């Protein structure tokens, strides 16, 4: 097949706007992480594993109930580690709404993040997430989640 590549003098590209689902926008994920740290984490800190688990559970109601029953069933679910959450965590650290500790390997809510959490709680937004996180409260600690994970996936 002969292509007329010699006859092409220039190629033009036009950038077109593409709508992005709200669930994939970094600020949506950052807001979710802020709520997880504020409502469902001891000392407002959490490991990446806990954040990924909670992020996974916030995707639909079936997963909510699975996470709510995690204490009873002790069956750690198979979850997909979401790259959008990792990107949101990087942005959140850059925005200084949470910080990452190399010593503990955990993300912590900063003063700026706590102020944002209070604002999110006042607003009528993320209502499903707030209701779920207030139901689960701080019943699943990082230690417990890591233990369950290690039992399910021994190294």
LUMTI-417788 format. One record per residue (C-alpha): residue in three letters; x, y, z. Coordinates in pm, 1 decimal, decimal comma. Layout:
+---------+----------+----------+----------+
| residuo |     east |    north |       up |
+---------+----------+----------+----------+
|     Ala |        X |        Y |        Z |
...
+---------+----------+----------+----------+
END
This chain:
+---------+----------+----------+----------+
| residuo |     east |    north |       up |
+---------+----------+----------+----------+
|     Unk |      0,0 |      0,0 |      0,0 |
|     Unk |    150,1 |    328,6 |   -107,5 |
|     Unk |     69,5 |    626,3 |    110,7 |
|     Unk |    100,1 |    976,8 |    -32,8 |
|     Unk |    326,9 |   1090,0 |    251,5 |
|     Unk |    539,2 |   1301,2 |     19,6 |
|     Unk |    237,4 |   1507,6 |    -79,8 |
|     Unk |    135,4 |   1599,2 |    277,6 |
|     Unk |    275,6 |   1941,2 |    362,3 |
|     Unk |    121,2 |   1998,0 |    703,4 |
|     Unk |   -110,5 |   1843,0 |    957,8 |
|     Unk |   -328,3 |   2052,4 |   1186,0 |
|     Unk |   -475,8 |   1940,1 |   1512,8 |
|     Unk |   -760,1 |   2116,0 |   1688,3 |
|     Unk |   -794,8 |   2069,3 |   2059,5 |
|     Unk |  -1154,1 |   1990,5 |   2148,9 |
|     Unk |  -1303,1 |   2000,9 |   2493,5 |
|     Unk |  -1408,5 |   1664,2 |   2627,7 |
|     Unk |  -1648,7 |   1641,2 |   2919,2 |
|     Unk |  -1504,6 |   1457,4 |   3217,5 |
|     Unk |  -1723,7 |   1263,9 |   3454,5 |
|     Unk |  -1733,4 |   1431,1 |   3798,5 |
|     Unk |  -1604,9 |   1109,9 |   3959,3 |
|     Unk |  -1281,9 |   1145,3 |   3763,1 |
|     Unk |  -1217,2 |   1507,8 |   3851,2 |
|     Unk |   -939,7 |   1558,2 |   4104,6 |
|     Unk |  -1138,4 |   1798,0 |   4326,5 |
|     Unk |  -1417,0 |   1542,0 |   4363,2 |
|     Unk |  -1167,5 |   1279,8 |   4480,7 |
|     Unk |   -984,2 |   1529,1 |   4701,1 |
|     Unk |  -1317,8 |   1614,6 |   4866,3 |
|     Unk |  -1387,0 |   1245,3 |   4923,5 |
|     Unk |  -1043,0 |   1194,9 |   5080,3 |
|     Unk |  -1097,7 |   1498,0 |   5304,0 |
|     Unk |  -1426,8 |   1347,9 |   5423,3 |
|     Unk |  -1270,8 |   1003,3 |   5478,0 |
|     Unk |   -992,7 |   1155,7 |   5686,3 |
|     Unk |  -1228,7 |   1388,1 |   5874,2 |
|     Unk |  -1515,3 |   1147,7 |   5948,4 |
|     Unk |  -1375,7 |    794,6 |   5938,5 |
|     Unk |  -1009,5 |    805,8 |   6034,5 |
|     Unk |   -845,3 |    800,3 |   6374,0 |
|     Unk |   -645,3 |   1119,1 |   6431,7 |
|     Unk |   -749,5 |   1222,1 |   6079,4 |
|     Unk |   -480,8 |    999,4 |   5925,3 |
|     Unk |   -510,4 |    700,4 |   5691,9 |
|     Unk |   -291,3 |    467,3 |   5490,9 |
|     Unk |   -311,4 |    443,8 |   5114,2 |
|     Unk |   -472,3 |    100,7 |   5153,6 |
|     Unk |   -753,4 |    241,6 |   5368,9 |
|     Unk |   -809,6 |    532,8 |   5130,8 |
|     Unk |   -821,5 |    296,3 |   4832,5 |
|     Unk |  -1062,4 |     63,6 |   5016,5 |
|     Unk |  -1295,7 |    347,8 |   5110,7 |
|     Unk |  -1268,5 |    496,8 |   4761,3 |
|     Unk |  -1365,9 |    156,5 |   4618,7 |
|     Unk |  -1661,6 |    131,1 |   4856,4 |
|     Unk |  -1791,2 |    477,5 |   4767,1 |
|     Unk |  -1850,6 |    368,4 |   4407,1 |
|     Unk |  -2189,4 |    199,5 |   4468,2 |
|     Unk |  -2430,4 |     88,7 |   4740,8 |
|     Unk |  -2343,9 |   -280,1 |   4716,3 |
|     Unk |  -1989,4 |   -194,0 |   4809,7 |
|     Unk |  -2111,7 |     26,3 |   5097,4 |
|     Unk |  -2279,5 |   -268,5 |   5262,3 |
|     Unk |  -1977,9 |   -490,9 |   5198,7 |
|     Unk |  -1753,5 |   -242,6 |   5379,1 |
|     Unk |  -2006,3 |   -194,8 |   5660,6 |
|     Unk |  -2004,6 |   -572,9 |   5717,2 |
|     Unk |  -1625,4 |   -604,8 |   5695,3 |
|     Unk |  -1592,0 |   -630,6 |   6075,2 |
|     Unk |  -1836,1 |   -922,7 |   6085,3 |
|     Unk |  -1727,5 |  -1109,1 |   5772,8 |
|     Unk |  -1352,4 |  -1043,3 |   5797,8 |
|     Unk |  -1346,2 |  -1103,6 |   5422,2 |
|     Unk |  -1126,4 |   -839,9 |   5262,0 |
|     Unk |  -1276,4 |   -758,9 |   4920,6 |
|     Unk |  -1083,7 |   -767,5 |   4597,3 |
|     Unk |  -1046,4 |   -402,0 |   4507,8 |
|     Unk |   -899,5 |   -214,2 |   4215,5 |
|     Unk |   -639,9 |     43,2 |   4311,6 |
|     Unk |   -765,3 |    357,0 |   4143,0 |
|     Unk |   -502,6 |    570,5 |   3966,2 |
|     Unk |   -739,7 |    869,4 |   3981,5 |
|     Unk |   -726,9 |    851,3 |   4360,9 |
|     Unk |   -346,8 |    847,0 |   4352,4 |
|     Unk |   -348,5 |   1153,9 |   4129,4 |
|     Unk |   -594,1 |   1328,3 |   4363,3 |
|     Unk |   -369,8 |   1246,5 |   4660,1 |
|     Unk |    -74,4 |   1407,2 |   4481,5 |
|     Unk |   -281,8 |   1718,2 |   4404,6 |
|     Unk |   -413,3 |   1730,3 |   4761,0 |
|     Unk |    -61,9 |   1722,4 |   4901,8 |
|     Unk |     40,3 |   1995,7 |   4655,6 |
|     Unk |   -263,0 |   2202,9 |   4761,9 |
|     Unk |   -165,1 |   2139,6 |   5125,8 |
|     Unk |   -507,1 |   2003,6 |   5224,7 |
|     Unk |   -339,4 |   1686,4 |   5344,8 |
|     Unk |     16,6 |   1580,0 |   5400,1 |
|     Unk |    205,4 |   1253,6 |   5364,3 |
|     Unk |    442,9 |   1121,6 |   5630,2 |
|     Unk |    735,3 |    911,4 |   5510,4 |
|     Unk |    777,2 |    772,8 |   5862,8 |
|     Unk |    424,3 |    637,1 |   5904,2 |
|     Unk |    329,1 |    600,5 |   5538,2 |
|     Unk |     -0,3 |    776,5 |   5607,2 |
|     Unk |   -188,0 |   1076,9 |   5477,7 |
|     Unk |   -303,7 |   1334,1 |   5733,4 |
|     Unk |   -551,8 |   1616,3 |   5715,1 |
|     Unk |   -387,5 |   1957,3 |   5750,9 |
|     Unk |   -543,7 |   2266,3 |   5910,0 |
|     Unk |   -638,8 |   2385,3 |   5561,0 |
|     Unk |   -793,3 |   2043,9 |   5492,4 |
|     Unk |   -985,5 |   2051,3 |   5818,0 |
|     Unk |  -1127,3 |   2393,0 |   5727,4 |
|     Unk |  -1234,5 |   2251,5 |   5390,2 |
|     Unk |  -1392,0 |   1951,2 |   5564,9 |
|     Unk |  -1599,4 |   2182,8 |   5782,9 |
|     Unk |  -1711,3 |   2374,0 |   5472,0 |
|     Unk |  -1801,6 |   2050,4 |   5291,0 |
|     Unk |  -2001,9 |   1938,7 |   5594,4 |
|     Unk |  -2198,7 |   2267,4 |   5588,9 |
|     Unk |  -2279,9 |   2241,6 |   5218,8 |
|     Unk |  -2547,0 |   2020,4 |   5070,7 |
|     Unk |  -2299,9 |   1830,9 |   4858,2 |
|     Unk |  -2157,1 |   1479,2 |   4870,5 |
|     Unk |  -2457,8 |   1381,3 |   5081,0 |
|     Unk |  -2435,7 |   1008,8 |   5002,4 |
|     Unk |  -2067,0 |   1000,7 |   5095,8 |
|     Unk |  -2127,5 |   1194,5 |   5417,7 |
|     Unk |  -2412,8 |    965,7 |   5522,7 |
|     Unk |  -2206,6 |    653,0 |   5457,5 |
|     Unk |  -1893,4 |    783,9 |   5632,6 |
|     Unk |  -2096,2 |    901,3 |   5933,1 |
|     Unk |  -2252,8 |    553,7 |   5951,3 |
|     Unk |  -1920,8 |    370,1 |   5942,3 |
|     Unk |  -1752,8 |    630,8 |   6164,8 |
|     Unk |  -1408,4 |    523,0 |   6284,6 |
|     Unk |  -1492,7 |    153,5 |   6318,7 |
|     Unk |  -1228,8 |     37,4 |   6067,0 |
|     Unk |   -879,3 |    131,6 |   6177,1 |
|     Unk |   -573,8 |    118,5 |   5953,8 |
|     Unk |   -428,9 |   -158,1 |   6169,6 |
|     Unk |   -740,2 |   -372,8 |   6131,1 |
|     Unk |   -757,0 |   -316,1 |   5753,6 |
|     Unk |   -388,4 |   -401,4 |   5708,9 |
|     Unk |   -426,0 |   -719,2 |   5919,4 |
|     Unk |   -723,5 |   -834,3 |   5711,2 |
|     Unk |   -536,7 |   -754,4 |   5392,1 |
|     Unk |   -233,4 |   -956,3 |   5503,9 |
|     Unk |   -454,8 |  -1252,6 |   5597,7 |
|     Unk |   -620,9 |  -1247,6 |   5256,7 |
|     Unk |   -302,2 |  -1182,3 |   5059,1 |
|     Unk |     -5,8 |  -1323,0 |   5253,8 |
|     Unk |    332,6 |  -1230,4 |   5110,4 |
+---------+----------+----------+----------+
END
